[in-house]
Amino acid sequence: MNVEVVRKQIIEAGLRLVKEGLVARSWGNISVRLDDENMLITPSGRSYDTLEPGDIVLMNYRNYNYEGKIKPSSEYHLHAVVYQQRKEIKAVIHTHQMNATTVATARREVPPIIDDMVQIIGPTVRVTKYTLAGTEKFAKLAVKALRGRQAALLANHGAVCIGRTLDEAFAVSEVLEKACKAFIEAEFLGGAKSISKVTASIIHQVYLKKYSKLEDKNR
């Protein structure tokens, strides 16, 4: 990967998250895996509209060493543990998006209620147990909730969305927000009716193994 190109892509993704209302100011963080040891990650406490390519931190996600004087996001453990455990994942986006955070504060699992949710995210969206953000325990609980999924809710905190590309991780964050909004509003109509988990699992596997590859070929 061209490191400078990826740095610019991360900044562009951050600005898109702000525009879509999925993060605000310096909240949330983005990373991209470069190789078997290194990732690029947004810095700590910086608004996306102030970032320059040189502000994106190069960090070893195995030993947590990083280059330069700019500190990486305080959530670097979350990104690092995802890359350590999920070899196919190339991008991680951590958000505080409104509807997903609302469901996370209720500590509710999102059932398989929308086709595009089960397609790109998985049969359900799990929610973690609560623990302090920024810790290794927080990261390990998130990765556990992400097993077989592309997104998870972080109890009383926000969400984590992952993808085989940065574009896919961004799409996951958008679909997650749509699904959580539908889940919340369906509660006022007697509750959402779920697709069967077997059907949802099949839809997700078809997306991972076939549909997403066809999408790449058609670009």
N, C-alpha and C positions, 0 to 999 in steps of 0.2 A: 504493500500500500504506500502511496505517496503521503507522507505524514502531513505536509502542509495543506494538501487538498482535504484530508480528513479533518484537520483543525477547522477549516472554513465550513465544512459540512456540519460539524457539531454546532458551530455558532448559528448557522442558518436554521438548523433544527430547533435550537433554543428560541430563536425569534418566532418561528412558526408556533411553538408551544404557547408563547405569550399571546400571539395573535388569536389563537384558537381558545384562549382562556383556560388552558390546561395547567399553567403555572403563573405565578405573579412575582415580579421583582427578582430576587435571588433564590427563591424557593425552587426546589426540584434540581435535578442534575442529570447529565448525559455523559455516556462514555461509549467508546468504540474499541473493540479488541483489534490490536495490530498483528500480533503473532502469539506464540506459545507462552510468552512471558509479559508482554507489555500492552498497556492500554492508554488511550488518551481520554482524559476526563476533565470536566469543567472545574474551575477553581472554586474555592470556598468564599461565600459571601459576596459574590459579584453579580450584578444585574446583567442579563443577556445583551442588552443594548449598549453596554460599555465594553464588551469583550473584543479583543483583537486576537488574531491567530496565535500569537506568542503567549497569550494568557492560558491557553489550553494546556493542561499539565500532562507530561509523559511520565507514566508510573508503571512500575513492575507490580503486577497483581499477585505475584507469589510471595515476594518479601516486603512489599509496600514501600520500597525506596522510590523516590521521585527526583526528577531533574529540576534544578533552578530553585529560586527563592519563593515562588508563588505556591501556596499550599493547595493541595487538591481538595475537592469537596469533602466535607466531614462524613459523607455517606460512602466513602471509598470502599469500606468493607463490603457493603452490599454489592457493588459492581464486581469487586474482586472475587468474591465467593461464587457469584453466578458464573464467571468465566472459568473458575477452577472446577466447578461441578458440571457445567453444561457446555461441552466441547463445540456443539453446533452453533452456539449463540455468539453473535458478533457485535451486538449493540444492546445497551441497557438504558432505559429512560425511567427515572424516578420522578413522579409528579405528586402534586397536592390538588389534583383536579376535583371540582366541587362535588359532583354526584358520586364519584367513586369514594371520595373521602367521607361523604355522608353515610354510605353503606358500610364503610370501614369502621365508623364510630358506633354503628349499631352492631358491629361484629356479625354481620349476616353473610352467608355464602350465597353468591348469585347462581341460581339454577340455570339449566340450559333453556333459555327463553327466546333467543333470537338466532336465526340461522347464521348471520355473519359473525356473531359472538362465538358460537360453537365451532365455526369454521376456522377462524384465525386464532382464537384464544384457547379453546378446549371445552370439554363437556360441562365444566363449572368454573366459577372464579372463587377460589378459596380465600379465607381470611386468616391471618396469623393470630397467634396469641400476642398480647401486649407485652412489650419490653422497650427499654430506652433506645431511641434511634441512635444510629451511629456506632453501635457496638457490634462485636462479632456475633453475639447471640441474636441480635436483631437480623443480621444478614443470614445466619443459618436458618432461622425460622422462616424467612422469606423464601429461601431456596427450597425448603421443604414444601411450602405452599405452592411453589412453582412446578413441582414434579408433574410432568405431562401437560403443562400449561404454558402459555405465553404471557400471562399476567397474574398478579395476586394482589389482594388488598392487605394493607398493613394497618393493623388495629389501631384506631384512634390517631392515625397519622396520614395515610395517603395510599399510593399505589406504586407498584413496580411493573414495568412493561418491557418485554424482551423480544428480540428478533434476530433472524439470520442476516439481516441487513438493518441499517439505520432507518430506512424507509418502512420496513416491516414493523419495527418497534414503534415508530410513530403511528402507523395505522392501527396497531394494537391499542395504543392509548386513546385514539379516537373512538374505536369500536367499544372499548371498555366504558367510556363515558356514556355512550349511547345506551348500552345495556343496563348500566346502573340507573340511568334516568328512567328507562322503561320499567325497571324493577321497582323503583320507588313509587312511580305513578300508578303502576298496576295494583299496588297495595290498597289504593283508594277505590278500586273496582273489584275488590274481593280477592286480590292476589294473582300473581302471574301463573299461567298454566305452562308447564314445562314440556319440552320435547323429551322423548325418552333418552336416558343416558346412553343406551346402546346405539341409538340412531345418532346422537350427538358425537359419540366417539368415532363412529364411521365417517361422519362428515369432516371431523377434524383431521383424521388420517388421510382422507382423500385430498384435503387441502395441502397438507404437508408434503405428501409424496407425489401428487400429480398436478393439482390445479395451480399451485404457486409456481411450479416449474414451467407450466404452459404460459403463465403470465410473463415470466422472464423471456421466453422465446418470442413472444409476440411484441416485444418492445422494439 
